[in-house]
Amino acid sequence: MEETAVSAADVVIVGAGPAGLSAAIELRRRGAGRVVVYERELQAGGVPRHTAHLGYGMRDLHRVTTGPRYAARLTRTAERAGVEIEVGRTVHSCADGSVTTTGAAGPTTVQAGAVMLATGVRERPRAARLVPG
């Protein structure tokens, strides 16, 4: 049985889409210590990574950009702010501030002062994406 690595973080955010990354950036700007963002996909950025139309960034960047560029910029900004983004990790449990994940590097458990869920939205649940209607 593989041993689980255990660490601590001030805040754990589940989901590296626009909401999760924006929250992480703001937390760091306001003085939060270790902020860790977990993303099950292999790249941060969420749904905007797949939407090439214009319309992203008007409110926060004060200019219009495409989804992929917006996602990349948010990711870079979060990394520069000191946010730890861990991609390819699936969160399996979250109880009493203890967040357990798995990924290619094995299981991890982080004891967090606070946990934020920013798992995003889809028009259709991931499990039902091939169901017509």
N, C-alpha and C positions, 0 to 999 in steps of 0.2 A: 504494500500500500504506500502511495506517494505521500510524503510529509507536506503539510500545508505551511507555507510561509505566512508569518503574522507580522503586521506592522500597524502603525497608528497614523491617523490623519485628522485634521480639524474638520474637514468636510469631504464627503464622498458624494459625487453626482453620478447618477446612472443615466447615461445617454449623452452623446457628444454631437447633438444637432445644435441648431441656433440657440435654443433656450438653455440647454446645458452649458454650452461654451460661453454664452453671454453671462450667465449667472456666475460661472467660475471666474471669468475676467473681473467682474464687479466685486466678487468676494476678495480676490487678491488685491484689487485697488483699495479696498476698505480695510486691509490689514490682516486678512485671514492667513494663517500659516500654510500648512500643507493642504492643498486642494487636489484631490484625485478625481478624474473623470473616467468612467468605464464605458466602453463602446463595444458592442458585439460585432459590428462590421469591422473590416480591416482598414478602414479609413474614417477619420472624423469628418463631421460636416453635415450628416443627416440627409434628409430628402433634397435639399438644394443642390447637392452634388449631382443629382440626376435631372435637374430642370434647367435647360439652357435658355429659357426665355428671360427677357429683361424684367426688372421690377424689384429686385433685391437691393437692399442697401440705402433706400431713400431716407429712411428715418435715422439710422445710426451713422451711415457713412456720408450722408447728404449728397449722394450721387447714385445713379442707376447702374447696376451691374447684373451679370448673369448669376444663376445659382451656383455653378461650380467655382467661380471666382469669389463669390461671397463666402462660400464654405471654406475655401482655402485661406482667405483673409482672416476669418474668425479663428481658424485653427492656429495660424501663425501668431495672431495677437494673443491668444491664450497661452501658447508656448512661451512667448516673450514675457508674459506676465508671471511666469513661474508655475503655471498649472501643469500638473502631470496628467497626460492623456494616455490611457492604456487601451489600445484597440485590440480586437480579436479576443475579448474577454466577455464571458457571459456571467451575469450575476445570478446566483442560484438561491441565495437567501439573504434576508436582511431582517435582523431582530435585535432589539436593544442596542443599536449602533454597531453591531457586528455584521459586516458585509463579506460574504463568501463568493468568490468568483472562480471560474476555470478558464483555461486558455492553453495555448501551445506550450507555454513555460510551466504548466502545472497549476495546481490550485493555490489560491491566496485567501487570506482573511485579513481584513482591515477593521480595526476598531476606530469608529468615527465619532466625533463629537456631534455631528449632524449629518443626516442623509437627505439628499434631494432627488426625487424621481423626475427625470426629464426625458421620458422614453418616446416622446413625439406622438404624432398622429399619422394615420394612413386612412385613405378612403375605405379600405377594406383590410381586415386583420391579416397579418402575414400568413397565417395558416390557411386562409380562405382566398388567397390571391389568384388561384386558378379556377375558382368556382364562378361560373358566369352569373350575371344578374346584378 
